[in-house]
């Protein structure tokens, strides 16, 4: 072997050894870098909590009862069948709210829907409450209707009414704001959910109310549930429902919206006026309509007489198919007032239909579910029969509720035991403040008289502006 070859071999070996050592060192370095924690720099984002500038408190009232098709030469004509008398009020010391009529679908414009506006004071929104009632006695409409004026919502549910023969029900959509709203009506019936042509892309101009006949959405449907979805601006949705049995008017009602589908729905103040076995009792006098929009589930319905122990009520269990409304008859209820509770594993909406009878002079009412009222909140009682406030406590703790009239003429304090309900008799045409001390109370106002039946839930105050967090 020559010296040159020996030198070349030695040089190559040295290069291989050096390369191997560098590779090993690189691998060791990478493994070490991965296995040991590296220093980090954490910087919390700047967060600023701010309370939005107070805005107006705005309610929309449904307006008078409407009649369709009275003019044989103009079947599309809408007339006012009975005006609505409204009670409006604010908290003590606040300036009086203003009210303004909205453009009415009724061509006579006798009793149009109104918007109620309360301006903020001292950097805070003003709580305002309003409700109205109507009484009608005519060949095509008869009965007493009462409803609360509600804030407009981007989404709500109407649980009630019918598109079957004898019903003349209409959906009422009001826009009390200043921006046009585009509304879609999703109708749930025996065939599931659908958006009919008459319920798609409905434009509700600012300061107006439009009417959509329920029969034009899903003709023949006996147990509809309607989801109201708005874009651009919120709307106040309501349902006017009536029935005629063989040319005999059998009642009328204005049904307010349900804001949210929830696994627990509580309906306080359902009033039963006839004992089982009374005239007309062969027909269902008390019905619960419920819907699980998104999932199959099983619902438990409990009708608890007010003042009785919780175990006195016998629950009814009913399976629900997603997207299909179900009606359940509550038979055997004696005369009195009840709280109906519906519970399920999935979110549901529910309401109760109750009638005073099936003969001449009968009336009916739809009682919708009541939300939790944790903050002090105003509500108003409309003209009509003596109003009764039903307080339902579905929680596991006692809840003490104070009810005071804004004018200072009435005060009451009631403790409601877990799972029970209590009533407070009030005066018509009066504004009250209800304070449950932060407890999860549910409440409803009901009115019952000779051939008159109506009720609506108490909603929490919409005046409190919550803080928002801004990340600049």
C-alpha positions in Angstrom: 0.0 0.0 0.0 1.4 3.4 -1.0 1.6 6.3 1.4 -0.9 8.2 -0.8 -3.5 5.5 -0.4 -2.9 5.2 3.3 -3.3 9.0 3.7 -6.5 9.0 1.6 -8.0 6.1 3.7 -7.2 7.9 6.9 -8.7 11.2 5.7 -11.9 9.5 4.7 -12.2 7.7 8.0 -11.7 10.9 9.9 -14.5 12.5 7.9 -16.9 9.7 8.6 -16.1 9.8 12.2 -16.6 13.5 12.4 -19.9 13.3 10.5 -21.1 10.6 12.8 -20.2 12.6 15.9 -22.0 15.7 14.5 -25.1 13.6 13.7 -25.2 12.1 17.2 -24.7 15.5 18.8 -27.6 16.9 16.7 -29.9 14.1 17.7 -29.0 14.4 21.4 -29.6 18.2 21.2 -33.0 17.8 19.6 -34.1 15.2 22.1 -32.9 17.4 25.0 -34.7 20.5 23.5 -37.9 18.6 23.3 -37.7 17.0 26.7 -37.0 20.1 28.8 -39.3 23.1 29.2 -38.4 26.2 27.3 -38.9 29.7 28.8 -42.2 31.2 27.7 -43.6 34.7 27.8 -47.4 34.9 28.7 -49.2 38.2 28.2 -52.8 38.5 29.3 -55.0 40.5 26.9 -56.2 43.8 28.0 -59.8 43.5 29.1 -62.1 46.4 29.9 -65.5 45.8 31.5 -68.1 48.4 30.4 -71.8 48.9 30.8 -73.5 49.8 27.6 -75.2 53.2 27.4 -78.8 52.8 28.5 -81.4 52.6 25.8 -85.1 52.9 25.6 -87.3 50.2 27.0 -89.8 49.2 24.2 -92.9 47.0 24.4 -95.4 46.2 21.7 -99.1 45.6 22.4 -101.1 43.3 20.2 -104.0 45.6 19.6 -107.8 45.0 19.3 -109.4 41.7 18.2 -109.6 41.3 14.4 -112.3 39.9 12.2 -111.6 38.5 8.7 -114.1 37.8 5.9 -117.1 39.7 7.3 -117.6 41.5 3.9 -118.8 39.0 1.3 -117.7 41.4 -1.4 -114.2 41.8 0.0 -113.3 38.6 1.8 -109.7 39.8 2.4 -110.9 42.8 4.4 -109.8 43.0 8.0 -111.9 44.8 10.5 -111.6 45.6 14.2 -114.1 43.3 16.1 -113.4 44.8 19.5 -110.9 47.5 20.8 -108.2 46.7 23.3 -108.0 48.7 26.5 -104.4 48.9 27.8 -102.9 49.5 31.2 -99.4 51.0 31.2 -97.0 51.9 34.0 -93.4 52.4 35.1 -91.5 52.2 38.4 -92.3 54.9 41.0 -90.7 58.2 40.3 -90.0 57.5 36.6 -91.4 59.8 34.0 -94.5 58.5 32.2 -93.8 56.4 29.1 -95.0 57.4 25.7 -97.2 55.3 23.4 -97.7 55.5 19.7 -100.0 53.6 17.3 -98.5 51.3 14.7 -99.8 50.8 11.2 -102.7 48.4 11.6 -103.8 45.6 9.2 -107.4 46.5 10.1 -108.7 48.9 7.5 -110.8 50.8 10.0 -107.8 51.4 12.3 -110.1 51.7 15.3 -107.8 50.0 17.8 -104.3 49.5 16.3 -101.4 47.9 18.1 -99.3 50.3 20.0 -95.6 50.6 20.9 -94.8 51.7 24.5 -91.5 53.5 25.1 -89.8 54.4 28.4 -86.8 56.6 28.3 -83.7 55.9 30.5 -83.2 58.0 33.6 -80.0 58.6 35.7 -77.9 56.4 33.5 -80.2 53.3 33.7 -83.0 51.8 31.7 -86.5 52.3 32.9 -88.7 49.3 33.7 -92.0 49.5 32.0 -95.0 47.1 31.9 -98.3 47.0 29.9 -101.2 44.7 29.2 -104.5 44.9 27.5 -107.8 43.2 27.2 -110.8 43.0 24.8 -114.4 41.7 25.1 -116.4 40.8 22.0 -119.9 39.5 21.5 -120.7 38.9 17.9 -122.0 36.0 15.7 -118.5 35.1 14.5 -116.4 36.1 17.6 -117.3 35.9 21.2 -115.3 35.9 24.4 -112.7 37.7 26.5 -109.0 38.0 25.6 -106.1 39.4 27.6 -102.4 39.7 26.7 -99.3 41.3 28.0 -97.3 43.8 25.9 -93.9 42.2 25.2 -90.5 43.3 23.9 -89.7 42.3 20.4 -87.5 39.2 19.9 -85.3 37.8 17.2 -86.7 34.3 17.9 -89.9 33.1 19.6 -92.5 30.3 19.6 -96.2 30.4 19.2 -97.8 27.3 20.8 -101.6 27.3 20.3 -104.3 27.7 17.8 -105.6 25.6 14.9 -106.0 25.6 11.2 -108.8 23.1 11.2 -112.4 23.7 10.2 -114.1 26.2 12.5 -111.0 28.1 13.4 -110.2 31.5 12.1 -106.7 32.0 13.6 -104.1 34.6 12.5 -100.5 35.2 13.3 -99.7 38.8 14.2 -96.2 40.2 13.6 -95.4 43.7 14.9 -92.2 45.7 14.5 -92.0 48.5 17.0 -88.4 49.5 15.9 -87.0 51.7 13.2 -85.4 49.1 11.0 -87.3 46.7 8.7 -87.5 43.0 9.8 -87.6 40.0 7.6 -89.4 37.1 9.2 -89.6 33.4 8.6 -92.3 31.2 10.0 -91.4 27.5 10.5 -94.6 25.5 11.1 -94.5 22.2 13.0 -97.4 19.8 12.3 -98.2 16.2 12.0 -95.9 15.9 9.0 -92.9 17.5 10.8 -91.5 21.0 10.2 -91.8 23.1 7.1 -91.4 26.7 5.9 -94.5 27.3 3.8 -94.5 29.7 1.0 -96.8 32.0 2.9 -94.4 32.1 5.9 -91.1 32.8 4.1 -89.3 36.2 3.8 -92.2 38.2 5.3 -91.1 41.9 5.5 -92.4 43.8 8.5 -91.8 47.5 8.1 -90.9 49.7 11.1 -93.9 50.7 13.1 -96.2 48.3 11.5 -98.1 45.0 12.2 -98.9 42.4 9.6 -101.4 39.5 9.7 -100.8 36.0 8.4 -103.8 33.6 8.3 -102.8 30.3 10.0 -104.9 28.3 7.5 -102.7 29.8 4.7 -99.6 28.3 6.3 -100.8 24.7 7.0 -104.4 24.2 6.1 -106.2 21.6 8.3 -103.5 21.3 10.9 -105.2 20.8 14.3 -102.1 21.2 16.6 -99.6 23.6 15.1 -96.5 25.1 16.7 -94.8 28.0 15.0 -91.2 29.1 15.3 -90.8 32.8 14.5 -87.3 33.9 13.3 -86.5 37.5 12.5 -83.5 39.1 10.7 -82.7 42.8 10.6 -84.8 43.7 13.6 -86.7 41.9 16.3 -90.5 41.4 16.1 -93.3 40.9 18.6 -95.2 37.8 17.6 -98.7 36.8 18.8 -101.6 34.6 17.8 -105.3 35.5 17.7 -107.3 32.3 17.9 -111.0 31.7 17.9 -113.4 28.8 17.2 -116.9 28.4 15.8 -118.9 25.2 16.5 -121.8 24.8 14.1 -122.3 28.5 13.7 -121.9 29.1 17.5 -118.9 31.2 18.5 -117.0 29.3 21.2 -114.3 31.7 22.5 -111.4 33.9 21.5 -107.9 34.5 22.8 -104.7 36.3 22.1 -101.7 34.0 22.7 -98.4 35.5 23.5 -94.9 34.1 22.5 -92.6 31.7 24.4 -89.1 33.1 24.3 -87.0 29.9 24.7 -87.4 26.1 24.4 -86.2 24.5 27.7 -86.2 21.1 29.3 -88.5 22.4 32.0 -91.6 24.4 31.2 -93.9 25.7 34.1 -97.4 27.0 33.3 -98.9 28.6 36.4 -102.5 29.8 36.9 -104.4 27.3 34.7 -108.1 27.7 35.8 -110.5 24.8 35.6 -114.2 26.0 35.7 -116.1 22.8 35.4 -116.0 19.6 37.4 -115.6 16.2 35.6 -119.1 15.0 34.5 -120.4 18.5 33.9 -122.2 19.4 30.7 -119.8 19.2 27.8 -117.3 17.1 29.8 -117.4 14.4 27.2 -115.1 16.7 25.2 -111.6 17.4 26.3 -111.7 20.6 28.4 -108.0 20.7 29.3 -105.3 20.0 26.8 -101.5 20.3 26.9 -99.8 20.9 23.6 -96.0 20.3 23.6 -93.2 20.0 21.1 -89.6 18.8 21.2 -88.1 20.6 18.2 -84.8 18.8 17.9 -84.7 15.4 19.6 -86.9 12.4 20.4 -87.6 12.4 24.2 -90.1 11.5 26.8 -92.0 14.3 28.7 -93.6 14.1 32.1 -96.6 16.3 32.7 -97.8 17.1 36.2 -100.9 19.2 37.0 -100.6 20.3 40.7 -103.7 21.9 42.4 -102.7 25.1 44.1 -102.4 24.8 47.8 -102.1 21.0 47.8 -99.0 18.9 48.5 -96.8 18.1 45.5 -97.4 14.3 45.8 -101.1 14.9 45.3 -100.6 15.3 41.6 -100.3 12.2 39.4 -97.8 12.7 36.5 -98.5 11.7 32.9 -95.7 10.4 30.7 -95.8 10.9 27.0 -93.2 10.1 24.3 -92.3 13.0 21.9 -91.0 12.6 18.4 -88.7 15.4 17.3 -90.4 18.1 15.3 -94.0 16.8 15.7 -96.4 18.5 18.1 -98.3 16.3 20.6 -101.5 17.0 22.5 -102.4 15.3 25.8 -105.7 15.5 27.6 -105.7 16.2 31.3 -108.9 14.6 32.4 -110.5 14.4 35.9 -109.4 17.9 37.1 -111.7 19.4 39.6 -112.7 23.1 39.6 -109.8 25.2 40.8 -106.4 26.6 39.8 -103.4 24.5 38.8 -99.8 24.7 38.0 -98.8 22.5 35.1 -95.2 21.4 34.8 -93.6 19.7 31.8 -90.1 18.2 32.1 -88.0 16.3 29.5 -84.4 15.4 28.7 -84.5 17.7 25.7 -85.7 21.3 25.2 -89.4 21.6 24.7 -92.1 24.3 24.4 -95.6 23.8 26.0 -98.9 25.5 26.6 -102.3 24.5 28.1 -105.7 25.0 26.5 -108.7 25.4 28.8 -112.3 26.1 28.1 -115.3 27.1 30.2 -117.6 24.8 28.2 -118.8 23.8 24.8 -122.2 25.5 24.6 -123.4 29.0 24.1 -121.4 31.7 25.9 -118.3 29.6 26.3 -114.8 31.0 26.2 -111.3 29.5 26.2 -107.7 30.5 27.0 -104.2 29.4 26.1 -101.9 29.5 29.1 -98.2 29.6 28.0 -95.2 28.7 30.0 -93.6 31.2 32.3 -89.9 32.0 32.5 -87.9 32.4 35.7 -88.3 35.9 37.3 -85.2 36.3 39.5 -84.9 40.1 39.3 -87.5 42.6 40.6 -89.9 43.0 37.7 -93.0 45.0 36.8 -96.2 43.6 35.4 -99.6 45.1 34.7 -103.1 43.8 35.1 -105.6 44.6 32.3 -109.3 45.5 32.7 -111.7 42.6 33.2 -112.5 40.0 35.9 -110.5 40.0 39.1 -106.9 39.1 38.2 -105.1 36.4 40.2 -101.4 36.1 40.4 -100.2 32.5 40.7 -96.6 32.0 42.1 -95.1 28.6 41.3 -91.9 27.4 43.0 -90.3 24.4 41.1 -87.0 24.7 43.1 -85.9 22.8 46.2 -85.9 25.9 48.5 -88.5 28.2 50.0 -89.0 31.4 48.0 -90.4 34.6 49.6 -92.0 36.9 47.1 -93.2 40.5 47.7 -95.8 42.0 45.5 -96.3 45.8 45.7 -98.5 48.1 43.6 -96.6 51.0 42.1 -99.1 53.5 43.5 -98.5 52.2 47.0 -102.1 51.0 47.7 -101.2 47.3 48.0 -98.5 45.2 49.4 -98.2 41.4 50.0 -95.5 39.0 51.0 -95.9 35.3 50.3 -93.6 32.3 51.0 -93.9 29.5 48.4 -92.7 26.1 49.6 -90.6 23.9 47.2 -92.8 22.3 44.6 -95.9 24.2 45.5 -97.8 27.3 44.3 -99.6 30.1 46.0 -102.0 32.8 44.7 -102.4 36.5 45.3 -105.6 38.3 44.4 -104.9 41.6 42.7 -106.9 44.6 41.3 -107.5 45.2 37.6 -105.9 48.1 35.7 -103.0 48.2 38.1 -99.2 48.0 37.8 -97.3 45.9 40.3 -93.6 45.2 41.2 -92.8 41.6 42.0 -89.5 40.7 43.8 -88.6 37.1 44.5 -85.2 37.9 46.1 -83.3 36.2 43.4 -85.2 32.9 43.7 -86.4 30.9 40.7 -90.0 31.8 40.9 -92.5 31.4 38.0 -95.6 33.5 37.8 -98.8 34.0 35.8 -101.8 36.3 35.8 -105.2 34.7 35.2 -108.7 36.2 34.9 -111.9 34.2 35.1 -115.5 35.4 34.9 -118.9 34.6 33.5 -118.0 33.4 30.0 -114.6 34.9 30.3 -111.2 33.1 30.6 -107.7 34.5 29.9 -104.2 34.4 31.3 -100.6 35.2 30.6 -97.2 34.7 32.3 -95.1 37.3 34.0 -91.8 38.0 32.3 -88.6 39.2 34.0 -87.6 42.8 33.7 -85.9 43.8 30.5 -84.5 47.0 31.9 -81.2 45.8 33.4 -78.2 46.4 31.1 -75.4 43.8 31.7 -71.7 44.6 31.6 -69.8 43.6 28.5 -66.1 42.9 28.2 -64.1 44.7 25.5 -60.7 43.5 24.3 -59.1 46.4 22.5 
